[in-house]
Amino acid sequence: MHNVLLFCDPGIDDSLAIMYALLNPKTNVVGIVSGYGNVPQQQATQNVSYLLKLAGREDIPIIGGARSPLSGEVAVYYPEIHGEEGLGPIRPPETLQSEVVNFDEIFKIIDSYENNLVILDVGRSTSLAIAFLLGGKENLSKVKAIYCMGGAFLVPGNVTPVAEANFHGDGIAANLVLNKLNHIYITPLNVTNHAIITPETIQRITSQSFNAFTHLIKPIFDYYTAAYKKLDPKLSGSPLHDVFTVFALVNPEQVRYIKRQASVSINFDNTKGESIADFRPNSSEEPTENTDHIAISFNYEAFVKDFVTVMTTRYL
């Protein structure tokens, strides 16, 4: 079982990833860092709190993450994709009280699970970059691996022609994480765009009440799918970028990686947030401790089967 510290910004995709991680017998979620991204930080925290309450897992600490990018720019949100409050048509109870612990809880968790903790960063990388700036490499080196959803290698971006949303949202933070931290596994759009779940699969998952999340899955998925259909009418469903990142952690044999040092453009021009790596077949790049693992393909059938199995867990 993997002990997981989850950095996120829910958001529909992040919310499904939280559900998947909480239900998954291969993951032990030991903390959730809620930051801005798909929604403002305060709303992200409310959404995390709502999901943990449904799960009966209020023992998991919620850590207040970043509220804006390192550049100081005003964050851009995407209500047309995730809804005004991040859960599509679902509104968390207004009476919900979110208890948020201090940021230094991150370092306490890292110490408690030294060399036996994985960080999953499926949102903007600002909070993780701040953890590095405050805690230093000596603290983050105690983490076994870091899985980041971000980037678009050899494919178009989704917010600009070259940039994916997480890396574009804070290119400075993403670049710092990729260049200062070790044992990083990147799940970019070139694989996550293909991690599509169809309405038929969701119907299978929600055909009966399996767990505390079942009633949420179809309405938020339908909202997400409708938004994606406007972007690409040919899609057969919705790509679950963040769920795939958790899947990649717990099913390493189903994902293929290439080892390259990745970086992110921090320019404030039309290359902002672009992910860069040397994919030339004759590349002379020598792997080092800092070399990243970039996902390039995966077993789609295994992904769908695993998602159905986990989301129909009779648990919680």
N, C-alpha and C positions, 0 to 999 in steps of 0.2 A: 504493500500500500504506500502511496505517495502522500507525504505531508505537504499541503499546498497553501501558500499565501497568495491570495488572488487580488490583483490590481485591476479595477474595472471602472466603467462609466455607464451603467445600465440606464437606458438602451435595451431594445428588444433582444438583440443577439446576445448581449452580455447577460441579460436575465435568463435566457435559455441556457447559457453556459453555466450560470450559477446553479440552476436547477439540476442540470446534467452532472455537475461536480458534486452536489450534495447527495444525489441519488446513487452515484457511482461507487461500487464497493472497492474500487481501486484507488480512490482519493479520500483523504482526510483533510477537509478544509479547516485550517487553524486560524484564519484571519482573513478579512476582506477590507481592502483599501478602496474607498469610494472617492473618485475624483470627477472633475468636469470632463466633458467630451461630447457624448450624444445629448446630454442634458446638463444643466448647471450642477455643481457639486452637491448643493443642498438637496436637490431632487434625486440625484444618484443615491445619496445616503438614505433618503426615504424609501426608495425602491429596494435597496439592499435590506433594510430593516423589515419591510413588508414580506419579502421572500423568506427571510430567516424566521419571522414569526409564523408564517404558514407552515414552515418545516419543523417548527418546534425546536429550532436550533439557535435560540437567543443567547446560548453560551458562547457562540462564535463572536469574537470582538470585531466591531466595525471601527475602522481607523479613518479619520478624516484626511482625505488627500488634497491635492492641489485644486485651486479654483480658477487658475488661468495659466497660460503657457509661460515658459521661462523668459520669453521675449517681451512679456508685458502686453502683448496684443490682446484685443478683445476676442474672446472665444466665440466661435460660430457654432450654432446648434442646428439640428436637422429634424424639426418636428414633422416634416412631411414624410420622413422615414420611420421615426420612432414614436410619434405622437408628442403632444405638448408636455406630457409628464413622463415620457420614456417607455411606457408600457402599452402603446397603442391606445385602444379604447378603455383600458383599465385604469381606474384611479385608486391609488392606495388610500386607505382611510385617513381622513384629515386629523383624527384624534391620535394617530400613531405617534408614539414618542420614540425618537431615535437617540439612543445613548451612544455617543461617539467617544472613543478613547484617544489619548494624545498620540501624536505621530511617532514618538519614541517607542511605542508598543511594537513597532516593526522590528527594532533591534532586540527587544526582549524575546520576541518570537524566534528570530534568527538564532539567538543564543540558546534558547530552549531546545531547538531542533538542529543544532550545529551539525553540518555535513549530512543532514537527513531532511532537508527542506528544499522544495522546488518553488520558485516564483513563477506565476502565470500572469503576464501583463497583456491584457486584451483590450486596453484602452489607450488613451494618450500616455506617453511615457514620462510625463512630467513628474508624477509622484515618485516613480522609481529613480529618476535622475536626482531628485531632491534627497532621496534616501542615500544615494551614493555621495552627494555633496556633504551631507550631515554626518554620515556614518563612516565614510571613507572606504577604501578598497578592502581594508582589513576586516570590516564587518561583512561586506557583501561577498567576500571570498569564502565565507562559511556556508554559502548557499550552494547546493549540489548542482543545480542547473536553472536557467532562466528561459522560459518559453514566451516569445513575443509575437503577437499577431500584428503584422504591419508590413508595409512595403509592397512594391509591384515590380518584379524583376522580369524583364523581357515581355511584359504585357502592359496595356494602358492602365493608368490610375483610375480611381473612381470619383475623385473630387476635382482633379485637373487631368490633362492628357498624360501626365507622367507621375502623379502622386496619389498614393493611397491615403485615406482619411486620418488614420492614427499618426503616421509619420508627417503628414502635412500639417496636422493640428499643432504639433510641437516638434519641428525638425531638429531644433537645438537639443532638446531632451533625448530624442531618439538617437541622434548621432553620438551623443555622450554615452548613452547606454551601450551602443554597439561597439564603441571604441575603447571604453574603459572597463567593461565587465567581461568576464569569461564564461565559457560553457553556455553560450546563447544558441537557442534554436528558434529560427524565424519561420513563421507560417505566413507567407505573403499571398497576395491576390492570385498569383499564378497557380496556386493549389486551392485556396479557399473559395475562389469563384466556382469551383467544380464540386464543392461540398454541398450540393443542392438536396434539400428535402422537399418532397412534393406534397401537395394537399392530400393525396391518397395515403401517404405514409402518416401524416398527422391524423387522418381519420382513423387509421388503425390504432394509433396511440391513445386517442381520446374516445374510442368507441364505448368504453366503460371507465368507471372511476378507479384508477389504480393507486393514486397517492394524492397528497395535498396540493400538488401542482396541476393535476389533470385539467381542472376547469379553466385554468389560465392559458393553456397552451394554444388551443385553437383560435381564440379571439386575437391574441397578440400575433400569432403566426399569420392569420388572414390579413391583418393590417399591414404587416411587413411585406407579405407577398403582393398585395395590391400596390404598394409603393414601388416594389421592384418591377412589376409589370409595366408601370408607366415609364421606367427607365429602359426596359428591354422586354417588349411584348412576347419575344420568342422563348423566354425562360419558362421552364416547366414547374418551377417552384422557387424557393428562396435559398441562397447560399448562406450557410450558418458558419461564418468566419470564426467566431469565438468558440463555438462548440467544437469545431474542428481542432482548435489549438489544444483543448483539453484532451480530445481524442488522440492527438499526436503524442501527448505525454504518456497516456496509459496504454497505447497500442503502438509502440515504437517499431515493431516489425512490419506494420502496414504503411509506413511512410518512408520515402527515399529522400535523402539529403545530398547536397553537394557542399563541400567545405570551401568557403571563400570568405575573405574579410569584406564585410559590408559597411557602407557608410551612407549618410543621408545628407542631401544638399541643405545647407542652412542659409542659402541666398534668399533674398526677398524679391525674387523675380519669377519668371515662369518655370523655373526649375525647383522652386521651394518644395521640400519634402520628398524629392525624387530619391529613390533607393538605388544604390550603385554597387556593383560588384563585377569582377572580371570573369566573364563566362566564356572567354575565348578558349577553344580546344587546346591551343598551344600555350596557355597561360603558364608562366614560370613562377607563379606565386607559391611560396613554400608555407605549409601549415605551421602555425605557431599556437601557443597557449590561448591567444586572443582570437584565433580563427573562428568564424561563425559557421553554424550549420543551417543552410538555406533549404527548405523543403521544395522539392521540384515535382514530386508525383506521389500518389497514394492509391490504396485499394478502395475504390468507391463503394463496392458492394459490402465490404467489411464495415465501412463507416456507417452506412444506412442500417445495417443489421445491428450494430452496436448501439446506435442511437435509439432504435426501437426498444431493444432489450433494456437499456438503462431507464428510459423515460416511462416504461411500463412496470417499473419496479414497485412491488407492493410494500411500500416503506413510507415513513413519515406520517 
